[in-house]
Amino acid sequence: MQWIEWTRCPQCGQIAEVVDRDVWPSTDGPIEHVHVRCVRRHRFVMPVVSLAREHEDTSTWPWERVLAQARRPGAIGAN
């Protein structure tokens, strides 16, 4: 099973998928880069350190609210 990695689009802030990762050489040593594509079709190649941080509040992301509701006790499909 392949995992999908999500982040925010650096241009519009919408949901974006990390579609590929590469390591590029540089004078300071190798730097990992990601290829990002958002739901509005913006595409970027940028260093991994530029990705939206995992610790940021994702409660405003629509799919996070849906998942949180589905996990409530008594919700249909909840474990």
C-alpha positions in Angstrom: 0.0 0.0 0.0 1.3 3.4 -0.9 0.8 6.3 1.5 -0.3 9.7 0.3 1.5 12.6 2.0 -0.4 15.8 2.3 0.6 19.4 2.9 -0.6 22.9 2.1 0.0 24.7 -1.2 2.6 27.5 -0.7 0.6 29.7 -3.1 -3.1 29.3 -2.2 -3.0 27.3 1.1 -5.3 24.6 -0.2 -4.7 20.9 0.2 -1.7 19.7 -1.7 -0.2 16.2 -2.4 3.5 15.5 -2.3 3.8 13.5 -5.6 7.5 12.9 -5.6 10.8 13.3 -3.7 14.3 13.8 -5.0 17.7 14.6 -3.5 19.6 17.3 -5.3 23.3 17.9 -4.9 24.4 21.3 -3.6 27.6 23.0 -2.4 26.5 22.5 1.2 25.6 18.8 0.6 22.6 16.9 -0.7 19.2 18.6 -0.2 15.9 16.7 -0.3 13.2 18.3 -2.6 9.6 17.5 -3.0 7.2 17.9 -6.0 3.9 19.3 -4.7 0.6 19.5 -6.6 -2.5 21.2 -5.0 -6.2 20.8 -5.7 -6.1 24.1 -7.7 -3.4 22.5 -10.0 -0.5 24.7 -8.7 2.8 22.7 -9.0 6.0 23.4 -7.1 9.4 21.8 -6.6 10.9 22.9 -3.3 13.1 21.8 -0.4 11.5 19.6 2.2 12.2 22.2 4.9 9.7 24.5 3.1 6.7 22.1 3.6 3.9 23.1 5.9 4.9 21.9 9.4 3.2 18.9 10.8 2.7 20.6 14.1 0.6 23.4 12.6 -3.1 23.4 13.4 -4.8 21.4 10.7 -8.3 21.6 12.3 -9.2 24.1 9.6 -8.5 21.6 6.9 -11.9 20.2 5.7 -10.9 16.5 5.6 -9.6 16.7 9.2 -13.0 17.9 10.4 -14.7 15.0 8.5 -12.3 12.5 10.0 -12.8 13.9 13.5 -16.5 13.5 13.2 -16.2 10.0 11.9 -14.1 9.0 14.9 -16.7 10.1 17.4 -18.1 7.3 19.5 -21.3 6.1 17.9 -20.5 7.5 14.5 -21.2 5.2 11.6 -18.1 3.3 10.8 -16.3 4.3 13.9 -14.3 1.7 15.7 
